[in-house]
Amino acid sequence: MGRIIKSKLANGVFWLEFPDADLRILCGCPADSVKHMMKRGLILQNEASPVFLETGPNAILLSDLSVQKGSFSNLGEFPVLQMLYRQGMILPDHPGNTGVKPLLIGHPDQLSAQIQYIYRGNYGLVSERELMDAGASPEQAKELMRLKLKFAFGQIANPKELLDSLVVDSAITPIRNGVAVRRLDVNVFEFTYENESVQVDLNLAEGEQYMPSYALGHFEIAREYFSVVHSGEGDGWDIERPSMASLLTFQGRIYLIDVGPNIETTLKSLSVDISEVEGIFMTHCHDDHFAGLPTLIRSDHRIKFFATSLVRHATVKKLSALMGLDESRFDQFFDIHELYEGTWNDIDGLEVKPVNSPHPMETSILYFRTQWDGGYKTYGHLADIAAFDVLDTMITTDETAPGISQKFCDQVKQAYLEPCDIKKVDNGGGMIHGKAKDFTDDKSSKIIFAHTARLLNEDERLIGSGAPFGTEDIIIPSNHDYTFDCALKSLKSFFPDLPQNQFRLLLNHEIVTINPEEIILKAGDKIDHAYFILSGTTEILDPISNQTHRMSAGCFVGDMHGLCDALSSETYRAVSFVKALKLPIQMYREFVKRNDSFSAIAALAEKRELLQKSWLFGGSISDGIKNAIAASMHLIKDINDLHDYSLTQNYIGLIKEGQVTLQLGKNDFLTLSSGDALFEDHAVYKMKSIFTLAFSPNCAVALIPVSAIQEIPIVQWKLLETVTRQMRALSNSRLWDESLLIWHDAYSVGIPEIDAHHKRLLELTKDLIHAIDAQKPQEDIARLIDGLMDYTSFHFSREEDIFIESGYSEAASHMDTHAKLVGQVDELKRNFRFPISEKDAEEIHTFLKRWILMHILLEDRKYASYILGRRPTNANAQRLTQKR
């Protein structure tokens, strides 16, 4: 038998075990990776243990890529929680607490992001100061910190006390007990132990997606006046069901209560497209209620985010850590609506009352109501509550000690027992979850128990019931078809000048239901009917490019080919249950002809096609939104205009024809072609691109105003992802020369003082590299390193003053990066060996280049963009604006 065991658990997830070295590595940790380990029998309960004790991994290999195929690759919270609590690594006096901490292995950027994300996932807000900044009074902040400390065994541990981390690069790096690892390529790693080796490739292959551990069927939910659809009754460890969540319909609009892992799979199973989601109500941000939140960024509109100030602040800090974003960007992706604790908040006729609930992090239970029959109909959602006997053990009269007061305990119990028509209750048990027996005397009409990984026992079934996935409790039925309201709004984007009564002809046609996986229209078919999608998700399969794009509600199928009496060039297929208006094509031609609309909608269709075939806009945006973007686009063929920043600074570009080469210094960095985007920096940083653009003679570029895409989260996210990916590729590229270390105007961050610092840093870095290449004496190189360190410290200190003066939201993490960089340069000096080998010189070059370029071109552009955007009265910002 070999000394290394490797198993594939799921797409992008592997198990690597070295039995003789006591090392077990989870390789890749997307959503539900813990459930995949449990399903394969790699996590087992040791029933011989006197306390709860599970087996499992003791290390995690992180993906180099934070996102693959639109899903997040690194969600390490639950694997780490399994190690800390279910294996007992953090629990006092537990047999699993041997002093060995969970080990994270990976790229330094991913390690830093994961450590902060897991830290926030464990504790939420971590001080009275943070609680007060989130809106708590000093008295409330003190009470909440006492509660947190009780759950946290008396202290908020530093992340380094919870986790170990190991940076891996191309050099062979020891892990422990004789096991070593090195990176062969992006996301490709080689592990060695004694005389054996094995490779792990975390890249998703063509056609692969991250998958849940369970399979869901297909359901067609009604858009009722007021109903609750049960979209998850499991917990973070349930291998067969999604985590506890609900989907509310109110007056036909769709709201989510919490958003756990694999939310897109859940919505697809319920025949709901992401674009149909109106808003999300957040109870708290543990991963089984939070991990799907980044997926909602893939919407074509800012989904409304409803939470108390405390829950929102904790959520923003965690999401920002995970995604590597400034906290200030959260409202770029979500439409924030604050809920006030203990009072009924009106949301367009749906009222919601959040109540603070004891938990290790900021948590609210939520009550919903709406007026009906002379009173109210109500739904209660009690996620991650505490059992009454646990609350009783937390009571203390010492106001300085961890715990809660008797008064607070009584208030919580009373809030939990508020009667409802339907109430869903956490029944997970243990130290931080509820118990069914506490609701024996609850006066609610119907109680549903959730948040477990098991069936209800006999005693629990006497008190409440379960709710299989996809079942719907209709609280107030609808006597109105709300899909027509959405259809009318979407149709108007195709015919903006028509009066409303003209649309009644189209809306009066048959609404058909198309089954999941059914072909609506096949490539090569003659078109007899056009379909206007009202709900559900559809996909387009292009037989020429072999690409697949998603279509959302508000899109036409077969309209333009039908109007032109042409055969369909693509295949359209239902992904979920789909409702659509079925329009006879002859009638539709007459409608368009009578309203003299063909030329206008044909021009829109041509621009929509360009958008659809681009990565930036394709497959995630409704036709209505594309129409609005298309209406603002204009085509540029004069290349000279595209070189003029004053003409392009308020636009992004989309290549229609030809090629564009991105150049930096003397290097061709990247060549872009039709469908690729340009000028992303204009939207992300409001700054000029660092690259010089070389256009092919036949190049044509469509310019899209930045203002037209500001409210489209998926586009904003893709722009940010593109810029970050380009900068990281640049820093890792071997195709570079000294010209990159010469100041270029494009390096400017818009703050003259900081630009001057960066010029000096480039000069010092270049001098040090020259000295190393020339094999200068050791004392000369040491002097140059000292000079670089001294100036770096001065520069960082001044930047940090600017952070504080401007209230920069990411000051803490940026300052932490500063400290790490200073430490790395200091270590570089200590590890110098003479004479310097060619290999060592190359590694030093790479480190210095990566550090200085990433610092100037990525990290500092982030804070400069924030400061210049938030402080328009700043003299430097005014001068910059005047110059440009």
Salt bridges, closest charged atoms under 4 A:
ASP20 OD2 - ARG3 NH1 2.85
ASP22 OD1 - ARG24 NH1 2.90
ASP32 OD1 - LYS35 NZ 3.85
GLU54 OE2 - ARG86 NH2 2.93
ASP64 OD1 - ARG183 NH2 2.77
GLU77 OE1 - LYS318 NZ 2.21
ASP109 OD2 - HIS107 ND1 3.75
ASP109 OD2 - ARG728 NH1 2.86
GLU130 OE1 - ARG120 NH1 2.80
ASP133 OD1 - ARG129 NH2 3.21
ASP164 OD1 - LYS101 NZ 3.24
GLU190 OE1 - ARG182 NE 2.85
GLU194 OE1 - ARG3 NE 2.86
GLU208 OE2 - LYS8 NZ 3.19
GLU220 OE2 - LYS579 NZ 3.25
GLU233 OE2 - LYS424 NZ 3.04
ASP238 OD2 - ARG241 NE 2.68
ASP258 OD2 - HIS289 ND1 2.87
GLU264 OE1 - ARG298 NH1 2.91
ASP273 OD1 - ARG550 NH1 2.63
GLU276 OE1 - ARG223 NH2 2.61
GLU278 OE2 - LYS304 NZ 2.92
ASP287 OD1 - LYS318 NZ 2.98
ASP288 OD2 - HIS289 NE2 3.36
ASP288 OD2 - HIS451 NE2 3.24
ASP300 OD1 - HIS301 ND1 3.13
GLU327 OE2 - LYS317 NZ 3.30
ASP335 OD2 - HIS337 NE2 3.24
GLU338 OE1 - ARG312 NH2 3.46
ASP348 OD2 - LYS304 NZ 3.88
GLU351 OE1 - ARG369 NH2 3.11
GLU362 OE2 - LYS148 NZ 2.84
ASP384 OD2 - HIS284 NE2 2.81
ASP384 OD2 - HIS286 ND1 3.81
ASP384 OD1 - HIS289 NE2 3.07
ASP384 OD2 - HIS359 NE2 3.01
ASP384 OD1 - HIS433 ND1 3.89
ASP384 OD1 - HIS451 NE2 2.79
ASP389 OD2 - LYS435 NZ 2.78
ASP392 OD1 - LYS413 NZ 2.74
GLU418 OE1 - LYS353 NZ 2.96
ASP426 OD2 - HIS433 ND1 2.82
ASP426 OD1 - HIS451 ND1 3.83
ASP442 OD2 - LYS423 NZ 2.66
GLU460 OE2 - ARG454 NH2 2.75
ASP473 OD2 - HIS230 NE2 2.79
ASP473 OD1 - LYS446 NZ 2.78
ASP485 OD2 - HIS480 NE2 3.34
GLU517 OE1 - ARG573 NH2 3.80
ASP528 OD1 - LYS526 NZ 3.91
GLU539 OE2 - ARG573 NH1 2.51
ASP559 OD2 - ARG608 NH2 3.97
ASP565 OD1 - ARG589 NH2 3.27
GLU609 OE2 - LYS613 NZ 3.02
ASP623 OD2 - ARG608 NE 3.96
ASP623 OD1 - LYS626 NZ 3.92
GLU657 OE2 - LYS656 NZ 3.54
ASP681 OD2 - ARG861 NH2 2.86
GLU711 OE1 - ARG302 NE 2.82
GLU721 OE2 - ARG725 NH1 3.68
GLU738 OE1 - HIS770 NE2 2.53
GLU753 OE2 - ARG798 NE 2.77
GLU763 OE1 - ARG760 NH1 3.18
ASP773 OD1 - HIS845 NE2 2.83
ASP786 OD1 - LYS829 NZ 2.56
GLU799 OE2 - HIS795 NE2 3.07
GLU799 OE1 - HIS818 NE2 2.87
GLU799 OE2 - HIS855 NE2 3.69
GLU800 OE2 - HIS818 ND1 2.85
GLU805 OE2 - ARG798 NH1 3.66
ASP816 OD2 - LYS820 NZ 3.40
ASP826 OD2 - ARG830 NH1 2.56
ASP840 OD2 - ARG833 NH2 3.04
GLU842 OE2 - ARG734 NH1 2.57
GLU843 OE2 - LYS839 NZ 2.81
GLU859 OE1 - LYS862 NZ 3.98
ASP860 OD2 - HIS758 NE2 2.63
ASP860 OD2 - HIS795 NE2 3.73
ASP860 OD1 - HIS814 NE2 3.43
ASP860 OD2 - HIS855 NE2 2.85
